[in-house]
Amino acid sequence: MNVTRPDDTHLTLEIDLSNAEKLCHGITKHAVDLTNGCLEVASLLQVACYAAENTFRQPPHAFDAQHPRHPVSED
């Protein structure tokens, strides 16, 4: 994990995916005893982990009127 402070109002946290998931799980496991700020960090970590793992990409022209259709979906 690497924490840097580019200025007085910002903080940059670099953490690998497996450690981020462990930290998020550890925070949410003890959510009853933690502050809202800590829970917000866990939420941000969870979103970042999902975004890092999500490989879905919208097919090109999926919403165009003349997009190529799969034979099963044709009328």
All heavy atoms as a GROMACS GRO file, in nm:
protein
  581
    1MET      N    1   0.086  -0.116   0.000
    1MET     CA    2   0.000   0.000   0.000
    1MET      C    3   0.091   0.123   0.000
    1MET      O    4   0.192   0.127   0.068
    1MET     CB    5  -0.091  -0.001   0.123
    1MET     CG    6  -0.179   0.119   0.129
    1MET     SD    7  -0.310   0.125   0.253
    1MET     CE    8  -0.265   0.020   0.382
    2ASN      N    9   0.049   0.222  -0.077
    2ASN     CA   10   0.124   0.345  -0.088
    2ASN      C   11   0.028   0.463  -0.069
    2ASN      O   12  -0.071   0.474  -0.141
    2ASN     CB   13   0.194   0.353  -0.224
    2ASN     CG   14   0.284   0.473  -0.236
    2ASN    OD1   15   0.325   0.531  -0.137
    2ASN    ND2   16   0.314   0.509  -0.359
    3VAL      N   17   0.056   0.548   0.027
    3VAL     CA   18  -0.027   0.666   0.053
    3VAL      C   19   0.056   0.790   0.023
    3VAL      O   20   0.167   0.805   0.073
    3VAL     CB   21  -0.074   0.669   0.200
    3VAL    CG1   22  -0.159   0.792   0.226
    3VAL    CG2   23  -0.149   0.543   0.235
    4THR      N   24   0.002   0.877  -0.062
    4THR     CA   25   0.069   1.003  -0.093
    4THR      C   26  -0.029   1.117  -0.070
    4THR      O   27  -0.150   1.100  -0.077
    4THR     CB   28   0.119   1.007  -0.239
    4THR    OG1   29   0.010   0.984  -0.327
    4THR    CG2   30   0.225   0.902  -0.263
    5ARG      N   31   0.026   1.234  -0.046
    5ARG     CA   32  -0.053   1.356  -0.024
    5ARG      C   33  -0.010   1.460  -0.124
    5ARG      O   34   0.087   1.532  -0.101
    5ARG     CB   35  -0.028   1.408   0.116
    5ARG     CG   36  -0.151   1.404   0.200
    5ARG     CD   37  -0.122   1.475   0.329
    5ARG     NE   38  -0.224   1.574   0.346
    5ARG     CZ   39  -0.300   1.580   0.452
    5ARG    NH1   40  -0.282   1.498   0.551
    5ARG    NH2   41  -0.394   1.671   0.461
    6PRO      N   42  -0.082   1.470  -0.240
    6PRO     CA   43  -0.042   1.567  -0.340
    6PRO      C   44  -0.054   1.712  -0.294
    6PRO      O   45   0.021   1.798  -0.338
    6PRO     CB   46  -0.137   1.540  -0.456
    6PRO     CG   47  -0.237   1.443  -0.411
    6PRO     CD   48  -0.196   1.390  -0.278
    7ASP      N   49  -0.149   1.740  -0.203
    7ASP     CA   50  -0.163   1.874  -0.144
    7ASP      C   51  -0.230   1.860  -0.008
    7ASP      O   52  -0.251   1.749   0.040
    7ASP     CB   53  -0.238   1.969  -0.237
    7ASP     CG   54  -0.375   1.917  -0.277
    7ASP    OD1   55  -0.447   1.866  -0.188
    7ASP    OD2   56  -0.410   1.927  -0.395
    8ASP      N   57  -0.265   1.971   0.053
    8ASP     CA   58  -0.322   1.968   0.188
    8ASP      C   59  -0.464   1.913   0.195
    8ASP      O   60  -0.510   1.877   0.303
    8ASP     CB   61  -0.320   2.108   0.249
    8ASP     CG   62  -0.179   2.155   0.280
    8ASP    OD1   63  -0.090   2.068   0.292
    8ASP    OD2   64  -0.158   2.276   0.290
    9THR      N   65  -0.535   1.909   0.082
    9THR     CA   66  -0.675   1.866   0.086
    9THR      C   67  -0.700   1.730   0.020
    9THR      O   68  -0.813   1.683   0.022
    9THR     CB   69  -0.764   1.971   0.017
    9THR    OG1   70  -0.721   1.987  -0.118
    9THR    CG2   71  -0.759   2.103   0.090
   10HIS      N   72  -0.599   1.668  -0.040
   10HIS     CA   73  -0.618   1.541  -0.110
   10HIS      C   74  -0.525   1.434  -0.056
   10HIS      O   75  -0.419   1.463  -0.004
   10HIS     CB   76  -0.595   1.559  -0.260
   10HIS     CG   77  -0.697   1.646  -0.326
   10HIS    ND1   78  -0.682   1.783  -0.334
   10HIS    CD2   79  -0.815   1.618  -0.383
   10HIS    CE1   80  -0.786   1.834  -0.396
   10HIS    NE2   81  -0.869   1.736  -0.425
   11LEU      N   82  -0.568   1.312  -0.075
   11LEU     CA   83  -0.493   1.196  -0.032
   11LEU      C   84  -0.507   1.090  -0.141
   11LEU      O   85  -0.617   1.066  -0.191
   11LEU     CB   86  -0.550   1.143   0.099
   11LEU     CG   87  -0.483   1.026   0.165
   11LEU    CD1   88  -0.352   1.072   0.228
   11LEU    CD2   89  -0.573   0.968   0.271
   12THR      N   90  -0.397   1.028  -0.181
   12THR     CA   91  -0.400   0.923  -0.283
   12THR      C   92  -0.357   0.792  -0.218
   12THR      O   93  -0.251   0.786  -0.156
   12THR     CB   94  -0.306   0.956  -0.400
   12THR    OG1   95  -0.344   1.081  -0.456
   12THR    CG2   96  -0.313   0.849  -0.507
   13LEU      N   97  -0.441   0.690  -0.231
   13LEU     CA   98  -0.415   0.559  -0.175
   13LEU      C   99  -0.400   0.459  -0.288
   13LEU      O  100  -0.492   0.443  -0.369
   13LEU     CB  101  -0.530   0.518  -0.083
   13LEU     CG  102  -0.528   0.378  -0.026
   13LEU    CD1  103  -0.414   0.365   0.074
   13LEU    CD2  104  -0.660   0.348   0.042
   14GLU      N  105  -0.285   0.396  -0.297
   14GLU     CA  106  -0.263   0.291  -0.396
   14GLU      C  107  -0.252   0.159  -0.322
   14GLU      O  108  -0.170   0.144  -0.231
   14GLU     CB  109  -0.134   0.317  -0.474
   14GLU     CG  110  -0.141   0.441  -0.561
   14GLU     CD  111  -0.010   0.465  -0.634
   14GLU    OE1  112   0.060   0.367  -0.667
   14GLU    OE2  113   0.022   0.582  -0.656
   15ILE      N  114  -0.338   0.065  -0.359
   15ILE     CA  115  -0.343  -0.064  -0.290
   15ILE      C  116  -0.376  -0.171  -0.393
   15ILE      O  117  -0.456  -0.149  -0.484
   15ILE     CB  118  -0.446  -0.060  -0.175
   15ILE    CG1  119  -0.441  -0.187  -0.092
   15ILE    CG2  120  -0.584  -0.031  -0.223
   15ILE    CD1  121  -0.520  -0.178   0.038
   16ASP      N  122  -0.312  -0.289  -0.379
   16ASP     CA  123  -0.342  -0.395  -0.475
   16ASP      C  124  -0.480  -0.454  -0.446
   16ASP      O  125  -0.536  -0.437  -0.337
   16ASP     CB  126  -0.232  -0.502  -0.474
   16ASP     CG  127  -0.220  -0.570  -0.341
   16ASP    OD1  128  -0.155  -0.511  -0.252
   16ASP    OD2  129  -0.275  -0.680  -0.325
   17LEU      N  130  -0.535  -0.521  -0.545
   17LEU     CA  131  -0.674  -0.567  -0.540
   17LEU      C  132  -0.701  -0.662  -0.423
   17LEU      O  133  -0.801  -0.649  -0.353
   17LEU     CB  134  -0.711  -0.632  -0.673
   17LEU     CG  135  -0.856  -0.665  -0.697
   17LEU    CD1  136  -0.942  -0.541  -0.684
   17LEU    CD2  137  -0.874  -0.726  -0.834
   18SER      N  138  -0.613  -0.758  -0.401
   18SER     CA  139  -0.639  -0.855  -0.295
   18SER      C  140  -0.638  -0.789  -0.156
   18SER      O  141  -0.722  -0.820  -0.072
   18SER     CB  142  -0.537  -0.970  -0.301
   18SER     OG  143  -0.407  -0.922  -0.276
   19ASN      N  144  -0.545  -0.698  -0.134
   19ASN     CA  145  -0.542  -0.627  -0.005
   19ASN      C  146  -0.661  -0.533   0.010
   19ASN      O  147  -0.712  -0.515   0.121
   19ASN     CB  148  -0.411  -0.550   0.011
   19ASN     CG  149  -0.295  -0.641   0.044
   19ASN    OD1  150  -0.314  -0.747   0.100
   19ASN    ND2  151  -0.176  -0.598   0.009
   20ALA      N  152  -0.705  -0.473  -0.098
   20ALA     CA  153  -0.823  -0.386  -0.093
   20ALA      C  154  -0.946  -0.465  -0.054
   20ALA      O  155  -1.028  -0.420   0.028
   20ALA     CB  156  -0.844  -0.316  -0.226
   21GLU      N  157  -0.961  -0.584  -0.110
   21GLU     CA  158  -1.076  -0.668  -0.077
   21GLU      C  159  -1.070  -0.713   0.070
   21GLU      O  160  -1.172  -0.715   0.139
   21GLU     CB  161  -1.082  -0.788  -0.170
   21GLU     CG  162  -1.123  -0.751  -0.311
   21GLU     CD  163  -1.114  -0.867  -0.408
   21GLU    OE1  164  -1.044  -0.967  -0.379
   21GLU    OE2  165  -1.175  -0.857  -0.516
   22LYS      N  166  -0.951  -0.748   0.118
   22LYS     CA  167  -0.935  -0.787   0.258
   22LYS      C  168  -0.968  -0.671   0.352
   22LYS      O  169  -1.036  -0.688   0.453
   22LYS     CB  170  -0.793  -0.836   0.284
   22LYS     CG  171  -0.762  -0.969   0.224
   22LYS     CD  172  -0.617  -1.005   0.248
   22LYS     CE  173  -0.576  -1.130   0.172
   22LYS     NZ  174  -0.432  -1.159   0.187
   23LEU      N  175  -0.919  -0.553   0.319
   23LEU     CA  176  -0.945  -0.435   0.402
   23LEU      C  177  -1.094  -0.401   0.403
   23LEU      O  178  -1.152  -0.375   0.509
   23LEU     CB  179  -0.864  -0.316   0.352
   23LEU     CG  180  -0.878  -0.186   0.428
   23LEU    CD1  181  -0.841  -0.204   0.575
   23LEU    CD2  182  -0.791  -0.079   0.364
   24CYS      N  183  -1.157  -0.406   0.288
   24CYS     CA  184  -1.300  -0.378   0.278
   24CYS      C  185  -1.380  -0.478   0.361
   24CYS      O  186  -1.471  -0.441   0.435
   24CYS     CB  187  -1.344  -0.382   0.132
   24CYS     SG  188  -1.517  -0.347   0.108
   25HIS      N  189  -1.345  -0.605   0.350
   25HIS     CA  190  -1.415  -0.708   0.426
   25HIS      C  191  -1.394  -0.688   0.577
   25HIS      O  192  -1.489  -0.702   0.655
   25HIS     CB  193  -1.366  -0.847   0.384
   25HIS     CG  194  -1.429  -0.959   0.461
   25HIS    ND1  195  -1.561  -0.993   0.446
   25HIS    CD2  196  -1.378  -1.041   0.556
   25HIS    CE1  197  -1.589  -1.094   0.528
   25HIS    NE2  198  -1.479  -1.124   0.596
   26GLY      N  199  -1.272  -0.655   0.616
   26GLY     CA  200  -1.244  -0.631   0.758
   26GLY      C  201  -1.321  -0.514   0.814
   26GLY      O  202  -1.369  -0.518   0.927
   27ILE      N  203  -1.333  -0.410   0.734
   27ILE     CA  204  -1.409  -0.291   0.779
   27ILE      C  205  -1.557  -0.324   0.792
   27ILE      O  206  -1.619  -0.293   0.894
   27ILE     CB  207  -1.386  -0.172   0.684
   27ILE    CG1  208  -1.242  -0.122   0.696
   27ILE    CG2  209  -1.484  -0.059   0.716
   27ILE    CD1  210  -1.205  -0.017   0.593
   28THR      N  211  -1.614  -0.386   0.690
   28THR     CA  212  -1.759  -0.414   0.693
   28THR      C  213  -1.794  -0.518   0.799
   28THR      O  214  -1.905  -0.518   0.851
   28THR     CB  215  -1.810  -0.458   0.556
   28THR    OG1  216  -1.733  -0.570   0.510
   28THR    CG2  217  -1.801  -0.347   0.454
   29LYS      N  218  -1.698  -0.604   0.832
   29LYS     CA  219  -1.722  -0.705   0.936
   29LYS      C  220  -1.746  -0.639   1.072
   29LYS      O  221  -1.823  -0.688   1.154
   29LYS     CB  222  -1.602  -0.799   0.943
   29LYS     CG  223  -1.616  -0.913   1.038
   29LYS     CD  224  -1.495  -1.003   1.030
   29LYS     CE  225  -1.504  -1.117   1.130
   29LYS     NZ  226  -1.384  -1.203   1.125
   30HIS      N  227  -1.683  -0.524   1.094
   30HIS     CA  228  -1.695  -0.453   1.221
   30HIS      C  229  -1.769  -0.320   1.203
   30HIS      O  230  -1.743  -0.223   1.275
   30HIS     CB  231  -1.556  -0.428   1.280
   30HIS     CG  232  -1.481  -0.554   1.306
   30HIS    ND1  233  -1.511  -0.640   1.408
   30HIS    CD2  234  -1.376  -0.610   1.239
   30HIS    CE1  235  -1.430  -0.743   1.405
   30HIS    NE2  236  -1.347  -0.728   1.303
   31ALA      N  237  -1.862  -0.315   1.110
   31ALA     CA  238  -1.930  -0.190   1.074
   31ALA      C  239  -2.004  -0.127   1.191
   31ALA      O  240  -2.012  -0.004   1.200
   31ALA     CB  241  -2.027  -0.216   0.959
   32VAL      N  242  -2.056  -0.207   1.281
   32VAL     CA  243  -2.134  -0.154   1.394
   32VAL      C  244  -2.048  -0.063   1.482
   32VAL      O  245  -2.097   0.036   1.537
   32VAL     CB  246  -2.192  -0.270   1.477
   32VAL    CG1  247  -2.260  -0.220   1.602
   32VAL    CG2  248  -2.289  -0.350   1.393
   33ASP      N  249  -1.921  -0.094   1.493
   33ASP     CA  250  -1.833  -0.021   1.583
   33ASP      C  251  -1.756   0.094   1.516
   33ASP      O  252  -1.679   0.162   1.583
   33ASP     CB  253  -1.731  -0.117   1.644
   33ASP     CG  254  -1.797  -0.231   1.720
   33ASP    OD1  255  -1.899  -0.205   1.787
   33ASP    OD2  256  -1.748  -0.345   1.710
   34LEU      N  257  -1.776   0.116   1.387
   34LEU     CA  258  -1.694   0.212   1.314
   34LEU      C  259  -1.771   0.340   1.278
   34LEU      O  260  -1.893   0.343   1.279
   34LEU     CB  261  -1.640   0.147   1.187
   34LEU     CG  262  -1.550   0.025   1.212
   34LEU    CD1  263  -1.512  -0.040   1.082
   34LEU    CD2  264  -1.426   0.066   1.289
   35THR      N  265  -1.695   0.443   1.245
   35THR     CA  266  -1.753   0.572   1.209
   35THR      C  267  -1.800   0.571   1.063
   35THR      O  268  -1.760   0.485   0.984
   35THR     CB  269  -1.651   0.685   1.225
   35THR    OG1  270  -1.543   0.662   1.135
   35THR    CG2  271  -1.598   0.692   1.368
   36ASN      N  272  -1.879   0.671   1.029
   36ASN     CA  273  -1.928   0.683   0.891
   36ASN      C  274  -1.814   0.704   0.792
   36ASN      O  275  -1.819   0.655   0.680
   36ASN     CB  276  -2.028   0.798   0.879
   36ASN     CG  277  -2.161   0.763   0.942
   36ASN    OD1  278  -2.190   0.646   0.968
   36ASN    ND2  279  -2.241   0.865   0.970
   37GLY      N  280  -1.712   0.778   0.832
   37GLY     CA  281  -1.598   0.801   0.744
   37GLY      C  282  -1.526   0.672   0.707
   37GLY      O  283  -1.490   0.650   0.592
   38CYS      N  284  -1.509   0.585   0.804
   38CYS     CA  285  -1.444   0.456   0.780
   38CYS      C  286  -1.531   0.369   0.691
   38CYS      O  287  -1.482   0.301   0.600
   38CYS     CB  288  -1.416   0.387   0.912
   38CYS     SG  289  -1.310   0.244   0.896
   39LEU      N  290  -1.662   0.371   0.714
   39LEU     CA  291  -1.754   0.294   0.630
   39LEU      C  292  -1.757   0.347   0.488
   39LEU      O  293  -1.772   0.270   0.392
   39LEU     CB  294  -1.894   0.294   0.691
   39LEU     CG  295  -1.906   0.226   0.827
   39LEU    CD1  296  -2.047   0.242   0.881
   39LEU    CD2  297  -1.866   0.081   0.819
   40GLU      N  298  -1.741   0.477   0.473
   40GLU     CA  299  -1.736   0.536   0.339
   40GLU      C  300  -1.610   0.490   0.265
   40GLU      O  301  -1.615   0.462   0.145
   40GLU     CB  302  -1.740   0.688   0.347
   40GLU     CG  303  -1.756   0.753   0.212
   40GLU     CD  304  -1.782   0.902   0.223
   40GLU    OE1  305  -1.820   0.949   0.331
   40GLU    OE2  306  -1.764   0.969   0.121
   41VAL      N  307  -1.499   0.478   0.336
   41VAL     CA  308  -1.377   0.426   0.275
   41VAL      C  309  -1.399   0.282   0.227
   41VAL      O  310  -1.358   0.245   0.118
   41VAL     CB  311  -1.258   0.433   0.374
   41VAL    CG1  312  -1.139   0.354   0.323
   41VAL    CG2  313  -1.220   0.577   0.399
   42ALA      N  314  -1.466   0.201   0.309
   42ALA     CA  315  -1.496   0.064   0.270
   42ALA      C  316  -1.584   0.060   0.146
   42ALA      O  317  -1.565  -0.022   0.056
   42ALA     CB  318  -1.563  -0.011   0.385
   43SER      N  319  -1.681   0.150   0.140
   43SER     CA  320  -1.769   0.157   0.024
   43SER      C  321  -1.691   0.195  -0.102
   43SER      O  322  -1.710   0.135  -0.209
   43SER     CB  323  -1.881   0.258   0.050
   43SER     OG  324  -1.964   0.270  -0.062
   44LEU      N  325  -1.603   0.293  -0.089
   44LEU     CA  326  -1.520   0.333  -0.204
   44LEU      C  327  -1.428   0.220  -0.248
   44LEU      O  328  -1.407   0.198  -0.368
   44LEU     CB  329  -1.439   0.458  -0.169
   44LEU     CG  330  -1.519   0.587  -0.153
   44LEU    CD1  331  -1.429   0.697  -0.098
   44LEU    CD2  332  -1.580   0.627  -0.285
   45LEU      N  333  -1.372   0.147  -0.153
   45LEU     CA  334  -1.287   0.033  -0.186
   45LEU      C  335  -1.366  -0.075  -0.260
   45LEU      O  336  -1.318  -0.134  -0.355
   45LEU     CB  337  -1.226  -0.027  -0.059
   45LEU     CG  338  -1.105   0.042  -0.001
   45LEU    CD1  339  -1.070  -0.019   0.134
   45LEU    CD2  340  -0.988   0.031  -0.096
   46GLN      N  341  -1.489  -0.098  -0.214
   46GLN     CA  342  -1.572  -0.200  -0.278
   46GLN      C  343  -1.605  -0.161  -0.423
   46GLN      O  344  -1.599  -0.243  -0.513
   46GLN     CB  345  -1.701  -0.219  -0.198
   46GLN     CG  346  -1.780  -0.340  -0.237
   46GLN     CD  347  -1.893  -0.365  -0.140
   46GLN    OE1  348  -1.948  -0.272  -0.080
   46GLN    NE2  349  -1.928  -0.490  -0.122
   47VAL      N  350  -1.637  -0.036  -0.446
   47VAL     CA  351  -1.664   0.013  -0.581
   47VAL      C  352  -1.539   0.001  -0.668
   47VAL      O  353  -1.546  -0.042  -0.783
   47VAL     CB  354  -1.716   0.158  -0.577
   47VAL    CG1  355  -1.720   0.219  -0.715
   47VAL    CG2  356  -1.854   0.163  -0.514
   48ALA      N  357  -1.425   0.037  -0.613
   48ALA     CA  358  -1.299   0.029  -0.688
   48ALA      C  359  -1.265  -0.116  -0.722
   48ALA      O  360  -1.219  -0.144  -0.834
   48ALA     CB  361  -1.187   0.094  -0.609
   49CYS      N  362  -1.287  -0.207  -0.629
   49CYS     CA  363  -1.260  -0.350  -0.656
   49CYS      C  364  -1.351  -0.401  -0.766
   49CYS      O  365  -1.307  -0.474  -0.855
   49CYS     CB  366  -1.279  -0.432  -0.529
   49CYS     SG  367  -1.152  -0.408  -0.405
   50TYR      N  368  -1.478  -0.365  -0.760
   50TYR     CA  369  -1.570  -0.408  -0.864
   50TYR      C  370  -1.529  -0.352  -0.999
   50TYR      O  371  -1.527  -0.424  -1.099
   50TYR     CB  372  -1.712  -0.364  -0.830
   50TYR     CG  373  -1.810  -0.401  -0.938
   50TYR    CD1  374  -1.856  -0.532  -0.951
   50TYR    CD2  375  -1.855  -0.306  -1.029
   50TYR    CE1  376  -1.945  -0.566  -1.051
   50TYR    CE2  377  -1.943  -0.340  -1.129
   50TYR     CZ  378  -1.988  -0.471  -1.140
   50TYR     OH  379  -2.075  -0.505  -1.241
   51ALA      N  380  -1.494  -0.226  -1.004
   51ALA     CA  381  -1.454  -0.164  -1.130
   51ALA      C  382  -1.326  -0.228  -1.185
   51ALA      O  383  -1.311  -0.242  -1.306
   51ALA     CB  384  -1.434  -0.014  -1.110
   52ALA      N  385  -1.236  -0.268  -1.096
   52ALA     CA  386  -1.111  -0.330  -1.141
   52ALA      C  387  -1.134  -0.470  -1.196
   52ALA      O  388  -1.065  -0.513  -1.288
   52ALA     CB  389  -1.012  -0.336  -1.026
   53GLU      N  390  -1.234  -0.540  -1.143
   53GLU     CA  391  -1.261  -0.677  -1.187
   53GLU      C  392  -1.360  -0.685  -1.302
   53GLU      O  393  -1.366  -0.785  -1.372
   53GLU     CB  394  -1.315  -0.759  -1.070
   53GLU     CG  395  -1.214  -0.783  -0.961
   53GLU     CD  396  -1.273  -0.854  -0.841
   53GLU    OE1  397  -1.397  -0.862  -0.830
   53GLU    OE2  398  -1.194  -0.902  -0.759
   54ASN      N  399  -1.440  -0.583  -1.322
   54ASN     CA  400  -1.545  -0.584  -1.422
   54ASN      C  401  -1.485  -0.569  -1.562
   54ASN      O  402  -1.423  -0.468  -1.593
   54ASN     CB  403  -1.645  -0.472  -1.396
   54ASN     CG  404  -1.764  -0.477  -1.490
   54ASN    OD1  405  -1.784  -0.574  -1.561
   54ASN    ND2  406  -1.844  -0.373  -1.488
   55THR      N  407  -1.504  -0.670  -1.645
   55THR     CA  408  -1.447  -0.667  -1.780
   55THR      C  409  -1.555  -0.652  -1.887
   55THR      O  410  -1.525  -0.662  -2.005
   55THR     CB  411  -1.368  -0.796  -1.808
   55THR    OG1  412  -1.454  -0.909  -1.792
   55THR    CG2  413  -1.249  -0.807  -1.714
   56PHE      N  414  -1.681  -0.630  -1.847
   56PHE     CA  415  -1.788  -0.616  -1.945
   56PHE      C  416  -1.769  -0.490  -2.027
   56PHE      O  417  -1.740  -0.383  -1.975
   56PHE     CB  418  -1.925  -0.609  -1.876
   56PHE     CG  419  -2.037  -0.582  -1.972
   56PHE    CD1  420  -2.085  -0.682  -2.052
   56PHE    CD2  421  -2.092  -0.456  -1.983
   56PHE    CE1  422  -2.188  -0.657  -2.142
   56PHE    CE2  423  -2.194  -0.429  -2.072
   56PHE     CZ  424  -2.241  -0.531  -2.151
   57ARG      N  425  -1.786  -0.504  -2.156
   57ARG     CA  426  -1.784  -0.389  -2.247
   57ARG      C  427  -1.908  -0.399  -2.335
   57ARG      O  428  -1.940  -0.506  -2.388
   57ARG     CB  429  -1.658  -0.390  -2.335
   57ARG     CG  430  -1.528  -0.380  -2.258
   57ARG     CD  431  -1.514  -0.242  -2.194
   57ARG     NE  432  -1.390  -0.229  -2.120
   57ARG     CZ  433  -1.383  -0.237  -1.988
   57ARG    NH1  434  -1.488  -0.259  -1.915
   57ARG    NH2  435  -1.267  -0.223  -1.927
   58GLN      N  436  -1.978  -0.290  -2.351
   58GLN     CA  437  -2.097  -0.287  -2.435
   58GLN      C  438  -2.057  -0.317  -2.579
   58GLN      O  439  -1.963  -0.258  -2.630
   58GLN     CB  440  -2.162  -0.148  -2.427
   58GLN     CG  441  -2.293  -0.138  -2.500
   58GLN     CD  442  -2.400  -0.222  -2.433
   58GLN    OE1  443  -2.415  -0.221  -2.313
   58GLN    NE2  444  -2.474  -0.296  -2.511
   59PRO      N  445  -2.129  -0.410  -2.646
   59PRO     CA  446  -2.099  -0.437  -2.786
   59PRO      C  447  -2.118  -0.312  -2.871
   59PRO      O  448  -2.206  -0.229  -2.841
   59PRO     CB  449  -2.200  -0.544  -2.826
   59PRO     CG  450  -2.250  -0.601  -2.698
   59PRO     CD  451  -2.236  -0.494  -2.594
   60PRO      N  452  -2.037  -0.295  -2.974
   60PRO     CA  453  -2.054  -0.176  -3.058
   60PRO      C  454  -2.190  -0.176  -3.126
   60PRO      O  455  -2.241  -0.281  -3.166
   60PRO     CB  456  -1.940  -0.188  -3.160
   60PRO     CG  457  -1.900  -0.330  -3.157
   60PRO     CD  458  -1.931  -0.383  -3.021
   61HIS      N  459  -2.249  -0.061  -3.135
   61HIS     CA  460  -2.377  -0.040  -3.204
   61HIS      C  461  -2.493  -0.118  -3.141
   61HIS      O  462  -2.589  -0.151  -3.209
   61HIS     CB  463  -2.366  -0.076  -3.352
   61HIS     CG  464  -2.248  -0.015  -3.420
   61HIS    ND1  465  -2.235   0.120  -3.437
   61HIS    CD2  466  -2.134  -0.070  -3.469
   61HIS    CE1  467  -2.120   0.146  -3.498
   61HIS    NE2  468  -2.057   0.032  -3.518
   62ALA      N  469  -2.486  -0.148  -3.014
   62ALA     CA  470  -2.590  -0.227  -2.949
   62ALA      C  471  -2.726  -0.158  -2.949
   62ALA      O  472  -2.829  -0.225  -2.951
   62ALA     CB  473  -2.550  -0.260  -2.806
   63PHE      N  474  -2.728  -0.026  -2.950
   63PHE     CA  475  -2.855   0.045  -2.943
   63PHE      C  476  -2.891   0.115  -3.074
   63PHE      O  477  -2.987   0.191  -3.080
   63PHE     CB  478  -2.851   0.147  -2.828
   63PHE     CG  479  -2.834   0.080  -2.695
   63PHE    CD1  480  -2.712   0.083  -2.630
   63PHE    CD2  481  -2.938   0.011  -2.637
   63PHE    CE1  482  -2.694   0.021  -2.508
   63PHE    CE2  483  -2.922  -0.053  -2.514
   63PHE     CZ  484  -2.799  -0.048  -2.450
   64ASP      N  485  -2.816   0.088  -3.179
   64ASP     CA  486  -2.850   0.143  -3.310
   64ASP      C  487  -2.967   0.067  -3.369
   64ASP      O  488  -2.985  -0.053  -3.345
   64ASP     CB  489  -2.731   0.133  -3.406
   64ASP     CG  490  -2.615   0.221  -3.366
   64ASP    OD1  491  -2.636   0.310  -3.280
   64ASP    OD2  492  -2.506   0.201  -3.420
   65ALA      N  493  -3.048   0.135  -3.449
   65ALA     CA  494  -3.164   0.071  -3.512
   65ALA      C  495  -3.122  -0.041  -3.607
   65ALA      O  496  -3.192  -0.140  -3.623
   65ALA     CB  497  -3.248   0.175  -3.586
   66GLN      N  498  -3.009  -0.027  -3.671
   66GLN     CA  499  -2.965  -0.124  -3.770
   66GLN      C  500  -2.850  -0.213  -3.719
   66GLN      O  501  -2.774  -0.267  -3.798
   66GLN     CB  502  -2.918  -0.051  -3.897
   66GLN     CG  503  -3.026   0.034  -3.962
   66GLN     CD  504  -3.147  -0.049  -4.003
   66GLN    OE1  505  -3.132  -0.160  -4.051
   66GLN    NE2  506  -3.266   0.004  -3.984
   67HIS      N  507  -2.842  -0.232  -3.588
   67HIS     CA  508  -2.732  -0.314  -3.537
   67HIS      C  509  -2.753  -0.461  -3.576
   67HIS      O  510  -2.865  -0.505  -3.595
   67HIS     CB  511  -2.718  -0.299  -3.385
   67HIS     CG  512  -2.825  -0.366  -3.305
   67HIS    ND1  513  -2.947  -0.309  -3.284
   67HIS    CD2  514  -2.826  -0.485  -3.244
   67HIS    CE1  515  -3.020  -0.391  -3.211
   67HIS    NE2  516  -2.950  -0.498  -3.185
   68PRO      N  517  -2.644  -0.535  -3.589
   68PRO     CA  518  -2.656  -0.677  -3.624
   68PRO      C  519  -2.731  -0.752  -3.514
   68PRO      O  520  -2.707  -0.732  -3.396
   68PRO     CB  521  -2.511  -0.726  -3.630
   68PRO     CG  522  -2.427  -0.604  -3.632
   68PRO     CD  523  -2.507  -0.492  -3.575
   69ARG      N  524  -2.826  -0.834  -3.553
   69ARG     CA  525  -2.907  -0.906  -3.455
   69ARG      C  526  -2.871  -1.054  -3.455
   69ARG      O  527  -2.838  -1.111  -3.557
   69ARG     CB  528  -3.056  -0.890  -3.488
   69ARG     CG  529  -3.103  -0.748  -3.480
   69ARG     CD  530  -3.256  -0.741  -3.488
   69ARG     NE  531  -3.302  -0.605  -3.491
   69ARG     CZ  532  -3.318  -0.528  -3.385
   69ARG    NH1  533  -3.291  -0.575  -3.267
   69ARG    NH2  534  -3.361  -0.405  -3.397
   70HIS      N  535  -2.883  -1.112  -3.336
   70HIS     CA  536  -2.863  -1.255  -3.322
   70HIS      C  537  -2.984  -1.324  -3.385
   70HIS      O  538  -3.098  -1.276  -3.370
   70HIS     CB  539  -2.851  -1.291  -3.174
   70HIS     CG  540  -2.803  -1.430  -3.151
   70HIS    ND1  541  -2.888  -1.537  -3.151
   70HIS    CD2  542  -2.679  -1.480  -3.131
   70HIS    CE1  543  -2.820  -1.647  -3.130
   70HIS    NE2  544  -2.692  -1.614  -3.118
   71PRO      N  545  -2.967  -1.436  -3.454
   71PRO     CA  546  -3.081  -1.502  -3.521
   71PRO      C  547  -3.198  -1.533  -3.428
   71PRO      O  548  -3.313  -1.529  -3.470
   71PRO     CB  549  -3.020  -1.631  -3.575
   71PRO     CG  550  -2.875  -1.603  -3.586
   71PRO     CD  551  -2.842  -1.504  -3.479
   72VAL      N  552  -3.173  -1.561  -3.302
   72VAL     CA  553  -3.280  -1.594  -3.208
   72VAL      C  554  -3.367  -1.473  -3.180
   72VAL      O  555  -3.487  -1.484  -3.157
   72VAL     CB  556  -3.220  -1.649  -3.077
   72VAL    CG1  557  -3.328  -1.672  -2.973
   72VAL    CG2  558  -3.144  -1.777  -3.105
   73SER      N  559  -3.310  -1.352  -3.185
   73SER     CA  560  -3.384  -1.232  -3.150
   73SER      C  561  -3.457  -1.169  -3.268
   73SER      O  562  -3.527  -1.070  -3.251
   73SER     CB  563  -3.291  -1.129  -3.086
   73SER     OG  564  -3.198  -1.084  -3.182
   74GLU      N  565  -3.441  -1.223  -3.386
   74GLU     CA  566  -3.507  -1.164  -3.503
   74GLU      C  567  -3.655  -1.197  -3.502
   74GLU      O  568  -3.697  -1.305  -3.461
   74GLU     CB  569  -3.442  -1.215  -3.632
   74GLU     CG  570  -3.301  -1.161  -3.649
   74GLU     CD  571  -3.235  -1.214  -3.777
   74GLU    OE1  572  -3.295  -1.298  -3.845
   74GLU    OE2  573  -3.122  -1.169  -3.803
   75ASP      N  574  -3.735  -1.102  -3.548
   75ASP     CA  575  -3.882  -1.122  -3.552
   75ASP      C  576  -3.922  -1.205  -3.670
   75ASP      O  577  -3.872  -1.207  -3.774
   75ASP     CB  578  -3.951  -0.986  -3.560
   75ASP     CG  579  -3.926  -0.905  -3.434
   75ASP    OD1  580  -3.911  -0.965  -3.326
   75ASP    OD2  581  -3.923  -0.782  -3.446
   0.00000   0.00000   0.00000
